Amino acid sequence: MNFLYFLHLEIKRCFLSPVTRVVSLLTVCAPLAGYWFYKPVGIVGQSITRAGTYIANPVLAGSIGGVILFALLTLYELSRVRENKIDAITDSIVSPFTLNTAKIISLLTAATVTGILTTLVYLPYTIYKTAYLFDAGTYFGSFLIIFTPVLWIACLMAAAFYQITRRTDLSFIMLAAVAAPCFGAFMKYEFILKWINPTIDFFTDIFSNSRVLRIAAYNRLFWIIGLSGLLLLSFLCMRRYGKGIIGSLIVNLKKIWLAPLSATLISAAVCLYLFQPFVNHAPMEYKFHEEGNENITVTSTHTQARPNMLTGFMHGKTTINIVKAAAGAKKCLLEIDCGYTVHYITANGNKIDFKDLKNDLYVSKQVSFKLPEDEKVELIIDYSGYPQMHSASAYRFFGNEINGRYIQLCLTSFTPRLSAKHSKKRIISADIILPARITPTVMCGNSHLIKDNYDGTKTWRLSSDYIPFINLYAYDRTISSINTANMSMDFYYAHKSKPVMEKYNVNGTFKEAIEFCEKHYGVLSNLDNNKLVLLQTAGSGGGAPFKGVCTYGELAFAEDGLKDTNKGASGIEVMAHELIHQWWGLSVAIEENPSGPYPEWSAEGPTVFATYRMMKGKFGPEYAKRHYTDKWERAIQDRNRNFYHRNPQYMERLPERFSSKIKETNTSVNQYSLMPLKILKAAELLGGEEKMDQVMAKIYKTKTESDDPYLSYEEFLSACGLSKEDLKID
């Protein structure tokens, strides 16, 4: 009897088995837990994007249930012959290699059918609940990349463990031991090793989840290849002729192809782990490269770029014109994204040698080379690669990306930067080819259309005004204008967000925040032509202020968050907070030093306090107390209870990933909770919050009219007529 005959019989028997049918039915039901109590995607377990609520959470919940059920089914099927003591009979009829291979393939087939069935069962409900935000790519990608393959992984792992141990109880314990770390802090940054539920911090409704799905597919590929190698290895341990594991191993080695193939697959999995392309190898703390040769001045930078929206890869060619102030200025350092490979560098038309230093810091690495003796040099750098995230973002997948609907390329992820002086009159420009539906926006810069290529793409010319980078955001956008008595705003947001922007009067919220600040502090002073740009970006982050620009993450405009009027720090508060930074942090710069004598002093303190004042006037004192002052006090109490905060001498003994997280938390508590409480205490000592508004208005007027816009903590205390002891928080 040949193998295909046994395979046909096993598949037929497997699908007719009542046990298989019950397991499949329970697996189809498992995602229901994601609607009720298991909600890992979102903020504090409560996702406020519909894709997170109705796709990610059910898929992740179903993955856990499916792994347990199909692992048990695999152990049951493989042990059934031995438990019924008929293995001697079956071994005389068919080779155990053939029989077990047929069983495993039949189980994988059952897992595939179950995965497809589950995908179809939840499709109508998901379309109904997500409505106009439904995205077929996200839905089918989640079930077919995250959910279905994990059923295969469970089958392969259970089969390998059983064939090695030949005991169901020990195999199950081994499965539990491998599964347990997936749900603890140990694997928080090990996104490849999390095999049951891959790392998913956020699912977007508006843009594309292709980066998350690419990483999930890589995770599944790693485990399937590695477990396939382990499974082949387990076949060598299959008991033969009544021998033990060692004797059977010697007999099975006669199949000379098993061991090399197993070793090849396991080695391939190790390579996938070591050379993953998504996260760089920079230290967890945010460190930047030092400046390079001061005898070299950059006069212009121009990049020709073509990002691949399908694969996420970037290809660029950058021309940098430099002038050397000293004849001996030869050594140069070029900063570029950690995921990019430099193909060649030419200087005045001649190729030169270079070396990739692989010294990852934050999101960039350096490439070193030597310049020719010429006073003026034109460098051309050709590069390509996949933009990598900082290692500290490995649990959030936050950073530069290119996907089918959205591009975010900031700092050296778009334009390589020469570590040198940059002329004040430098020209920083780029030409980029994008799909016709995508419109670019340059942070602190401009973009205009050059031509339509009549192949579904357009070429844009980009320029940057203030910094030696081009910070690019590009997607299918809509523009709305907002005007107040003293300024105008352009609000760029995704076309898909238009219904929610109109329904919840987001423009009105922006206008209200501007008018609040103008009334309490004064007219915004740091704008060019009295114009402010507001920009929606992808991701779960709240937002960020820049000179004349405010960015807002998608969650600031998520409908399920905007409609919850009882929720503190909701989308409208994020909007107000980032706008207020235009006053406190940009017009009036705040001297910030987290490791200095006043680690709590930063732009966040005055901004959080101003947001509190605005929301107190809008929603009342009880709301402000519940969602602001009580929250600040709880954060300080929690921080003070932390063992490592009370015993900092033990911090150095922790691995960097844990110590950096504790330091980050402490900094956040200092800036977002401790400092606002101190300002609130100062207001009480001054005679009320209105008195504090007057003091802040005076500070704002004084600083914006002076040559020194930086506000120190000592200056703040002096303006209040208080000492640092007066503002001590117990």
Salt bridges, closest charged atoms under 4 A:
GLU10 OE1 - ARG13 NH2 2.88
GLU10 OE2 - LYS103 NZ 3.85
GLU77 OE1 - ARG13 NH2 2.65
GLU77 OE1 - ARG80 NE 3.83
ASP87 OD2 - ARG166 NH2 3.54
ASP135 OD1 - ARG405 NH2 2.20
ASP169 OD2 - ARG167 NH2 2.87
GLU190 OE2 - ARG657 NH2 3.48
ASP201 OD2 - ARG396 NE 3.89
GLU285 OE2 - LYS663 NZ 3.25
GLU291 OE2 - ARG417 NH2 2.95
GLU335 OE2 - ARG417 NH1 3.36
ASP356 OD2 - LYS358 NZ 3.92
ASP356 OD2 - LYS365 NZ 2.71
GLU373 OE2 - LYS330 NZ 3.61
ASP382 OD1 - HIS315 NE2 3.39
GLU401 OE2 - ARG211 NH2 3.36
ASP431 OD2 - HIS302 NE2 3.55
ASP431 OD1 - ARG461 NE 2.19
ASP490 OD2 - LYS531 NZ 2.81
GLU512 OE1 - LYS618 NZ 3.12
ASP528 OD1 - LYS547 NZ 3.78
GLU559 OE1 - ARG50 NH2 3.13
GLU559 OE2 - LYS503 NZ 2.97
ASP560 OD1 - ARG50 NE 3.67
ASP560 OD1 - LYS563 NZ 3.42
GLU600 OE2 - LYS678 NZ 2.72
GLU604 OE1 - HIS577 NE2 2.97
GLU604 OE1 - HIS581 NE2 3.07
GLU622 OE2 - ARG626 NH1 3.80
ASP630 OD1 - LYS625 NZ 3.13
ASP638 OD1 - ARG641 NH1 2.89
GLU689 OE1 - ARG613 NH1 3.20
GLU689 OE2 - LYS616 NZ 3.20
ASP693 OD2 - HIS520 NE2 3.88
ASP693 OD2 - ARG613 NH2 2.58
GLU705 OE2 - LYS701 NZ 3.24
ASP708 OD2 - LYS703 NZ 3.74
GLU715 OE2 - LYS703 NZ 3.07
